[in-house]
Amino acid sequence: MRLPRRLSPGEEATLVEHLDELRTRLLISLGTLVVAFVVAYIFHERLIEWLREPLPDDKQLVTLGVTEPFTTSVKVSLYAAFALALPVLLWQLWSFLAPAMEESAQRVVAVFVGIATLLFAGGLAFGYFVLMPKAIQFLTNYDADLYEIQIRASYYFSFVAIMLIAVALFFELPIFILALVRLGVVNSTQLRKNRRYLIVAAVALAVALPTADPVSLVLETVPLLILLESSIWAAAFLEKRWHPTNATLP
């Protein structure tokens, strides 16, 4: 597939040229997702075994329909494909938006795309090794003396996959804040003055995650608040280089 020519900053282009570039980048993104899905589906048994590990030893997964084993493997592969394709998706999005930015800002965004990928991987690791075992242990044993708890496979894998991706996306908070500061949309003084509102927003994000139990809520809220506070301090520090006249410490 022919890669679209990236326009230079400020270069004028016709509507047809913009639409052609958008179409090509969407096709590249879709093609990447398809390839990632095929790879994920080939290894879907390993993925399913990997996602099953946080289950307590006394809990087993059950299926309640003829097609459920197949549809479950497809859903797991789709979630994994999105995670695998994310760097390419971010790169294609940046490449399409780059001409609207100054050349110096383009370099910054390119670096941020790389850091965002690392943060996403870190969020996946945190969700899998820290959050998921505690949450599943609590949820699958809650009021166990009142119920015969059976865990449906399709619900379980959808739950853990969405939770992992959501946590990984929330770990992008620092890069999002620093990108806004670097591009001059906000500054560290505004972040400091609105810290209370940002904390409320972080807690609301934690509540919005798939898990609703108190154990998961604490495990989700604490790192979000740490990431938020670290972002404010990092923004104040880096702003001295980026925008010296606006720099202040929190």
SULWO-V796989 format. One record per pair of residues at least 12 apart in sequence whose ideal C-beta (glycine too) atoms are under 10 Angstrom apart, sorted by sequence separation. I is the first residue (numbers start at 1). J is the second residue. D is the distance in Angstrom with one decimal. If there is no record, write none. Layout:
# SULWO-V796989
[[I J D] [I J D]]
This chain:
# SULWO-V796989
[[5 17 9.0] [94 106 8.1] [97 109 7.9] [98 110 8.3] [139 151 9.5] [206 218 8.7] [208 220 9.6] [209 221 9.7] [235 247 9.3] [236 248 6.2] [237 249 8.1] [4 17 9.1] [48 61 9.0] [206 219 8.9] [207 220 8.5] [236 249 5.0] [237 250 9.7] [7 21 7.7] [95 109 9.8] [177 191 7.0] [203 217 8.7] [206 220 4.1] [207 221 8.4] [236 250 5.4] [5 20 9.9] [6 21 8.3] [94 109 5.4] [95 110 9.3] [136 151 9.2] [205 220 8.2] [206 221 4.3] [209 224 9.7] [235 250 8.5] [4 20 7.2] [5 21 7.8] [93 109 9.8] [94 110 6.7] [140 156 9.2] [205 221 8.7] [206 222 8.9] [233 249 7.9] [4 21 4.3] [203 220 9.3] [204 221 10.0] [206 223 9.1] [232 249 9.7] [233 250 5.8] [3 21 10.0] [4 22 8.7] [94 112 8.5] [95 113 9.6] [202 220 9.5] [203 221 5.7] [206 224 5.7] [232 250 5.1] [4 23 8.8] [5 24 9.7] [90 109 9.6] [91 110 8.4] [94 113 5.5] [202 221 7.0] [205 224 6.3] [206 225 8.8] [4 24 4.4] [93 113 8.6] [136 156 8.5] [139 159 8.9] [204 224 10.0] [3 24 7.5] [4 25 6.4] [48 69 9.7] [177 198 8.7] [202 223 9.7] [203 224 7.7] [229 250 8.2] [2 24 7.2] [3 25 9.1] [90 112 9.0] [91 113 5.9] [94 116 9.9] [199 221 9.5] [202 224 4.4] [203 225 7.9] [1 24 7.4] [4 27 9.8] [90 113 4.8] [91 114 9.3] [136 159 8.7] [201 224 9.4] [202 225 5.7] [205 228 9.8] [4 28 8.4] [48 72 7.7] [89 113 9.9] [90 114 9.1] [135 159 9.3] [136 160 7.6] [202 226 9.8] [3 28 7.6] [48 73 6.9] [51 76 7.0] [135 160 9.0] [173 198 9.4] [199 224 9.2] [202 227 8.1] [1 27 6.6] [2 28 10.0] [47 73 8.6] [50 76 9.7] [87 113 7.4] [90 116 6.2] [91 117 9.3] [199 225 6.5] [202 228 5.2] [1 28 6.5] [86 113 9.9] [87 114 8.1] [90 117 7.0] [132 159 9.6] [136 163 9.6] [198 225 9.4] [201 228 8.6] [202 229 9.5] [44 72 9.0] [45 73 8.0] [48 76 5.9] [51 79 9.4] [132 160 6.1] [135 163 7.5] [173 201 9.8] [44 73 4.6] [47 76 5.5] [48 77 9.6] [51 80 9.6] [87 116 8.5] [88 117 9.9] [173 202 7.7] [199 228 6.8] [1 31 7.0] [44 74 8.2] [47 77 7.3] [50 80 9.7] [86 116 8.4] [87 117 4.7] [90 120 9.0] [198 228 5.8] [199 229 8.8] [44 75 9.7] [45 76 9.8] [86 117 6.7] [87 118 9.9] [132 163 6.8] [198 229 9.2] [41 73 7.0] [44 76 5.8] [47 79 8.8] [128 160 8.5] [131 163 7.4] [132 164 7.1] [170 202 8.6] [173 205 8.4] [40 73 9.6] [41 74 7.3] [44 77 5.1] [47 80 5.6] [87 120 8.5] [127 160 8.6] [131 164 8.5] [195 228 8.2] [198 231 9.0] [40 74 9.8] [43 77 8.6] [86 120 6.0] [87 121 9.8] [195 229 8.2] [198 232 7.9] [41 76 8.7] [42 77 8.7] [86 121 9.4] [128 163 9.5] [132 167 8.8] [170 205 5.9] [40 76 7.6] [41 77 4.2] [44 80 7.9] [127 163 6.3] [128 164 6.2] [131 167 6.3] [169 205 9.6] [170 206 8.0] [37 74 8.7] [40 77 4.1] [41 78 9.0] [43 80 8.3] [83 120 7.5] [127 164 4.4] [130 167 9.4] [191 228 9.1] [195 232 6.7] [39 77 8.7] [40 78 7.7] [83 121 8.7] [126 164 9.3] [127 165 8.4] [170 208 9.4] [194 232 9.7] [38 77 8.4] [40 79 8.3] [41 80 8.6] [125 164 9.5] [127 166 8.1] [128 167 8.9] [166 205 8.8] [167 206 9.6] [170 209 7.7] [37 77 5.5] [40 80 3.8] [41 81 8.3] [124 164 5.6] [127 167 3.8] [128 168 9.6] [166 206 10.0] [191 231 7.7] [192 232 6.4] [36 77 8.8] [37 78 6.3] [39 80 8.4] [40 81 4.9] [83 124 6.8] [123 164 8.0] [124 165 7.9] [126 167 6.4] [127 168 6.5] [191 232 4.9] [192 233 9.7] [36 78 9.3] [37 79 9.9] [39 81 7.7] [40 82 9.3] [123 165 8.6] [125 167 9.7] [126 168 8.2] [166 208 8.1] [167 209 7.0] [191 233 9.6] [37 80 8.0] [38 81 8.3] [40 83 8.7] [123 166 8.8] [124 167 7.5] [125 168 8.8] [127 170 9.4] [166 209 5.2] [167 210 9.6] [188 231 9.8] [192 235 9.2] [36 80 7.4] [37 81 3.9] [40 84 6.6] [123 167 5.0] [124 168 4.7] [126 170 9.8] [127 171 8.7] [166 210 6.6] [167 211 9.6] [188 232 6.7] [191 235 5.9] [192 236 7.6] [33 78 8.6] [36 81 3.9] [37 82 9.0] [39 84 6.9] [40 85 9.7] [120 165 8.9] [122 167 9.8] [123 168 3.3] [124 169 10.0] [126 171 7.0] [165 210 9.9] [166 211 9.4] [188 233 8.5] [190 235 9.7] [191 236 8.0] [35 81 8.4] [36 82 7.7] [39 85 9.9] [122 168 7.9] [123 169 7.0] [125 171 9.5] [163 209 6.4] [164 210 9.7] [188 234 9.2] [189 235 9.8] [34 81 8.1] [36 83 8.3] [37 84 8.7] [120 167 9.8] [121 168 7.5] [123 170 6.6] [124 171 8.4] [162 209 8.7] [163 210 4.7] [188 235 4.6] [189 236 8.5] [33 81 5.5] [36 84 4.1] [37 85 8.5] [120 168 4.7] [123 171 3.1] [162 210 5.3] [163 211 6.2] [187 235 7.8] [188 236 3.9] [191 239 9.7] [32 81 8.7] [33 82 7.2] [35 84 8.8] [36 85 4.4] [119 168 7.9] [120 169 7.2] [122 171 5.8] [123 172 7.5] [161 210 9.5] [162 211 10.0] [167 216 9.9] [186 235 8.3] [187 236 8.9] [188 237 8.5] [35 85 8.0] [36 86 9.2] [119 169 9.4] [121 171 8.9] [122 172 10.0] [123 173 9.6] [160 210 8.7] [170 220 7.8] [173 223 9.7] [177 227 8.9] [181 231 8.8] [188 238 8.8] [189 239 9.0] [33 84 8.7] [34 85 9.1] [119 170 9.7] [120 171 6.6] [159 210 5.8] [160 211 9.9] [173 224 6.9] [177 228 7.8] [180 231 9.9] [181 232 9.6] [188 239 5.1] [32 84 8.5] [33 85 5.0] [36 88 8.4] [119 171 4.8] [120 172 6.5] [158 210 8.8] [159 211 8.2] [167 219 9.5] [171 223 7.8] [174 226 10.0] [175 227 9.9] [187 239 6.4] [188 240 9.4] [32 85 4.6] [33 86 10.0] [35 88 9.5] [36 89 9.9] [116 169 9.8] [118 171 9.5] [119 172 5.5] [163 216 8.3] [167 220 7.0] [170 223 8.5] [171 224 8.7] [174 227 5.5] [177 230 9.5] [178 231 6.4] [181 234 8.8] [182 235 8.7] [31 85 9.5] [32 86 9.6] [119 173 8.4] [166 220 9.1] [170 224 6.1] [173 227 4.9] [174 228 8.2] [177 231 4.2] [181 235 4.4] [30 85 9.5] [32 87 9.2] [33 88 8.7] [116 171 9.2] [117 172 9.6] [119 174 6.8] [120 175 9.4] [172 227 9.2] [173 228 6.3] [176 231 8.3] [177 232 7.5] [180 235 8.5] [181 236 8.8] [184 239 10.0] [187 242 9.5] [188 243 9.0] [195 250 7.5] [29 85 7.4] [32 88 4.4] [33 89 7.9] [116 172 5.5] [119 175 5.8] [167 223 8.5] [171 227 6.8] [174 230 6.4] [175 231 8.6] [178 234 6.3] [182 238 7.4] [187 243 6.7] [190 246 9.5] [192 248 7.2] [31 88 9.2] [32 89 7.0] [115 172 9.3] [118 175 9.2] [119 176 9.6] [163 220 9.2] [167 224 9.3] [170 227 8.0] [173 230 9.3] [174 231 4.3] [177 234 8.2] [178 235 5.9] [181 238 7.1] [182 239 8.5] [189 246 7.0] [191 248 9.8] [192 249 8.4] [193 250 9.8] [116 174 9.3] [117 175 9.6] [173 231 6.3] [174 232 9.6] [177 235 6.1] [181 239 5.9] [184 242 8.2] [187 245 9.8] [188 246 7.5] [189 247 8.8] [190 248 10.0] [192 250 4.6] [29 88 6.8] [30 89 9.9] [32 91 9.6] [115 174 8.4] [116 175 4.7] [182 241 9.7] [183 242 9.2] [184 243 6.7] [187 246 4.6] [188 247 6.6] [189 248 5.0] [191 250 7.5] [28 88 7.4] [29 89 5.3] [32 92 8.1] [112 172 9.8] [115 175 5.4] [116 176 8.4] [174 234 6.8] [178 238 6.7] [182 242 5.5] [186 246 10.0] [187 247 8.0] [188 248 5.6] [189 249 9.7] [28 89 9.3] [29 90 9.9] [114 175 9.7] [174 235 8.9] [178 239 9.5] [181 242 7.0] [182 243 8.6] [187 248 8.0] [188 249 7.6] [189 250 8.9] [29 91 9.3] [113 175 8.8] [181 243 7.9] [184 246 8.5] [188 250 6.7] [28 91 9.3] [29 92 5.1] [112 175 5.4] [115 178 8.5] [116 179 8.7] [25 89 9.7] [28 92 5.7] [29 93 8.2] [111 175 9.7] [112 176 9.0] [115 179 9.4] [178 242 9.4] [27 92 9.7] [181 246 9.1] [25 91 9.4] [26 92 8.0] [112 178 7.3] [113 179 9.7] [181 247 10.0] [25 92 4.5] [28 95 9.3] [29 96 10.0] [112 179 5.2] [24 92 9.2] [25 93 7.9] [111 179 9.8] [22 92 9.9] [25 95 6.6] [26 96 9.2] [108 178 9.4] [109 179 7.1] [112 182 7.8] [25 96 5.2] [108 179 7.6] [111 182 9.5] [112 183 9.7] [142 213 7.3] [24 96 9.4] [139 211 7.4] [109 182 8.6] [138 211 8.9] [139 212 9.1] [142 215 10.0] [21 95 8.6] [22 96 6.3] [54 128 7.6] [105 179 9.7] [108 182 5.3] [109 183 8.1] [135 209 9.5] [139 213 5.8] [21 96 6.4] [53 128 8.8] [54 129 9.1] [108 183 7.5] [135 210 9.1] [136 211 9.1] [138 213 5.3] [135 211 5.0] [138 214 8.2] [139 215 8.6] [51 128 8.5] [54 131 9.4] [55 132 9.8] [56 133 9.3] [59 136 8.5] [76 153 9.8] [105 182 7.7] [134 211 9.7] [135 212 9.8] [136 213 10.0] [138 215 4.6] [139 216 8.1] [18 96 8.7] [21 99 9.1] [50 128 8.3] [54 132 4.7] [55 133 9.2] [59 137 9.7] [76 154 9.6] [79 157 8.2] [83 161 9.0] [104 182 9.8] [105 183 6.0] [131 209 9.0] [135 213 6.5] [137 215 8.3] [138 216 7.3] [53 132 9.1] [54 133 4.5] [75 154 7.2] [79 158 8.3] [82 161 9.3] [86 165 9.4] [105 184 9.0] [132 211 9.0] [134 213 9.2] [53 133 8.5] [54 134 8.9] [56 136 7.4] [72 152 9.4] [73 153 9.8] [131 211 7.9] [135 215 6.2] [136 216 9.3] [18 99 9.1] [51 132 8.7] [54 135 8.3] [55 136 6.3] [56 137 6.1] [59 140 5.4] [72 153 5.3] [76 157 5.3] [79 160 9.2] [80 161 7.9] [83 164 8.1] [102 183 9.3] [134 215 5.3] [135 216 4.1] [54 136 4.9] [55 137 8.9] [58 140 9.0] [59 141 8.7] [71 153 9.9] [72 154 4.8] [75 157 6.5] [76 158 8.7] [79 161 3.9] [83 165 6.6] [86 168 8.7] [90 172 9.9] [101 183 7.8] [127 209 9.5] [134 216 7.0] [135 217 9.4] [53 136 9.9] [54 137 7.8] [58 141 9.1] [71 154 6.7] [72 155 9.4] [75 158 6.2] [78 161 8.6] [79 162 7.5] [82 165 6.9] [86 169 9.4] [56 140 5.9] [68 152 8.1] [69 153 7.4] [72 156 8.9] [73 157 8.9] [76 160 9.3] [80 164 10.0] [131 215 9.1] [132 216 8.9] [134 218 9.2] [135 219 7.2] [55 140 7.1] [56 141 7.0] [59 144 10.0] [68 153 6.6] [69 154 8.9] [72 157 5.6] [76 161 6.4] [79 164 8.0] [80 165 9.7] [83 168 7.4] [131 216 6.4] [134 219 6.0] [135 220 8.9] [13 99 7.7] [54 140 9.6] [58 144 9.6] [64 150 9.3] [68 154 5.4] [72 158 8.3] [75 161 7.3] [79 165 6.4] [12 99 9.7] [65 152 9.6] [67 154 9.8] [75 162 9.9] [132 219 9.5] [4 92 9.5] [6 94 10.0] [7 95 9.7] [11 99 6.2] [62 150 5.4] [64 152 6.2] [131 219 4.9] [6 95 5.8] [7 96 9.4] [9 98 7.7] [10 99 7.6] [61 150 8.8] [62 151 6.9] [63 152 7.2] [64 153 8.6] [65 154 8.3] [130 219 6.5] [131 220 6.6] [6 96 8.7] [8 98 9.3] [9 99 6.0] [10 100 8.8] [59 149 7.3] [60 150 7.9] [61 151 5.5] [62 152 6.1] [63 153 5.1] [64 154 8.3] [130 220 10.0] [4 95 7.8] [7 98 7.8] [8 99 6.7] [9 100 7.9] [10 101 9.7] [58 149 9.6] [59 150 8.6] [60 151 7.3] [61 152 7.4] [62 153 6.5] [63 154 7.3] [64 155 9.8] [3 95 9.1] [4 96 8.4] [6 98 6.3] [7 99 3.8] [9 101 6.4] [10 102 8.5] [59 151 5.8] [61 153 4.2] [62 154 10.0] [127 219 9.4] [131 223 8.7] [6 99 7.0] [7 100 9.0] [9 102 5.7] [10 103 9.2] [60 153 9.5] [61 154 9.2] [126 219 8.9] [127 220 9.0] [130 223 8.4] [9 103 5.1] [61 155 9.5] [62 156 9.6] [126 220 9.6] [8 103 8.0] [9 104 9.2] [56 151 9.8] [61 156 6.0] [9 105 8.4] [55 151 7.3] [61 157 8.4] [127 223 9.9] [9 106 7.0] [59 156 9.3] [126 223 6.6] [8 106 9.8] [6 106 9.2] [123 223 8.9] [52 153 9.1] [55 156 7.8] [122 223 10.0] [54 156 9.9] [52 156 8.2] [123 227 9.6] [48 153 8.5] [51 156 8.0] [52 157 8.5] [55 160 9.4] [51 157 5.9] [54 160 7.4] [51 159 9.8] [52 160 9.0] [119 227 8.9] [48 157 7.0] [51 160 5.3] [47 157 9.0] [50 160 10.0] [51 161 7.2] [51 164 8.4] [47 161 9.2] [108 242 8.7]]
